[in-house]
């Protein structure tokens, strides 16, 4: 009989992940991510972290900043577009994207200027507040987590035990585990 893999076995514990306060700046968040990547155990977890978790005044995880969130924060007018995730799921042509860029005057300043201004933006103003659909129980099976990744099109899930966020499950780690099993099946 196959061994059941749980989410907890694959998650990155909260204490190993990059975190910042919701009052931190984008620059501070990027530094925290860089630091976490530098001290990461490359043997155990060969893939770099790609997000920063954000905690509130009560030291509870309140949000997440992905690489996309960080870059989106550099151009405040992206907020005028509404829910870009919903738009992306609809499928956008290159022509439509170019028209949006021109219509909303997106990126009409230099990247240096955008980065200079963006560095001081407070994290709570652009972080993503994950909904329940982005939470997975620590004791859930890998199959349950895979279902959440596929249906929700997430890059990571927050791992919860007894109502507290205790870690993060990354799609990269799930992918490597699944295809490691596939390779093993082909060898056997």
N, C-alpha and C positions, 0 to 999 in steps of 0.2 A: 504494500500500500504506500502511496506517495506521502511524503512528509508535508505537513501544512506549514507554510511560511506565514508569519504574522507581520503586520505593519511595523510593530515595535522592533522586530529583528532588522529591518532595513532603514528605519528612520535615523535622521541625524538628531541627536539630543539637543535640546534648546541651548544648553551651556556650550555647545560646540559651534553654534551658529552666530553669524553677525547680527547684533542687535543695537538699536539706538532708541533714545527717548523720542516721543512724538514732538518734542520741542527742539530737537536737533535740526541742523541745516542739511541740505542735500550734500554739501561738501563733507560734513561730518559722517553722513551715512556712507558715502563712497570710501572714506578713510576706514571706517569700521569693516566694510566689505573687503577692502584690500588687506587689512590686518588679519581677518579671519582666513583669507585665502593663503596668507603667508605662513600661518601656524597650523594649517590643516595637515592631518596625517595623510600624506599622499599614497601610502601603501594601502591603508584601510579604506579611504575614500578618494579614489584617484581623480574625481571631477571637482572642479572649483565650485564654490557656492555662487549662485547667480542672483541672490535676493538678500534683502536685509529685513529682519523682523523688527517691528516697532512696538515698544511698550508704552503704556500710559502712566499716569501719575501713581497708580496703584500697583505698578510693576507687572501688569497683565498685558499679554500680547493683544494689541488693538489693531494692528495692520501689518502690511507687507509692502515692500518696495521691490519691484522687479526691475530688471535692466530697462525694459520698455517704459515703466513708470518714471524712472530717473531721467531718461532721455525726453520723454513727453513733458516733464516738468520744466524743461528749458524753454519751451514755447508755450506761454500761458494761453494763447488763443486756441490751443487744442481743446480746452474746456468748452469753448463755444460750439464745438462740433457735436457735443452730446456723447453718447455711449459708443465709443469707437469699437469696442469688442462686438457689439451687435452689428455694426456696419460691416466689420470684417467677415463675419459669418455669412453675410449676404453675398459676398464676392464682389470685389470692386475692380474695375478695369484700370489699367495704367492711365488711360485718358481721363477717367473720372477723378482719380487721385491727383493728377496734374491740375485739373480744373479746381479742385478743392484748395490745393496749395496756392493757386493764384487768387481765387475768390476771397479767401480768408487772410491773404497776405502772410501766410505762414513762412517762417524762416526768412524774413525780409531784412534781417540784420546779420552781421557776420557771426560765425560760430564762436569766435573768441568773445564777442560781446554777449552772446546768449549764455555762454558758460560763466562769464564773469558775473552777470546778474543772477543766473540760476543757482550759483553756489550758495547763496544766502537764503534761498527759499526754505521755509520751515516744512519739515517732513509731513506734519499733520495736514498740510494744505494739498498734498498730492498723493499720499499713500493710498493703497487699495485696502478697503476694509472687507476682509473675506467674510462671506456669508456661510451659513451652515453647510451649504453644498461643497465647501472647500475644507470641511473638517472630516476627519476619519478617526475612528476609535483605534487606540493602540492595539487592542486585541483582535481587530478585524483581520480577515485573511487577505493575502496578497490579491486574490481574485476579486474580492470586494473593492479593494483600492483601485485595481486596474479598471473596473467598471466605472468608478467615479472619474478617473482620469479621462477615459474615452468619452463618456457622455458629457462631462463638463468642459472638456478641452483645457484642462489645467496643466501647468508645468510643475506644480507642487501642491501638496495638501498639508494642512496643519493637523498634527497628531494630538488627540485628546485622550486623557485618562482622568476619570472622575471629575469631569467638567473643567479640567485645567489643560492648557496647551503645554505639551511636554517635548515636542519635537516637530520636525518637518520631514515629510516623505517626498523625495524628489523623483520626478519622472525618469531622470537619468539613471538613478539607482535601480528603479523598477525595471527599466529597459535592460540594463546589464544583467540583472538577475534572471529575467525571463530568457534572454538569449544565451546566457550561460547554461541554463537548463536544457535549452534546445540543442546546443553543441554537445552536451553530455549525452543526450538521447541518441544523437547521430553516431557517437563514438561507441556506445554500448552495444 
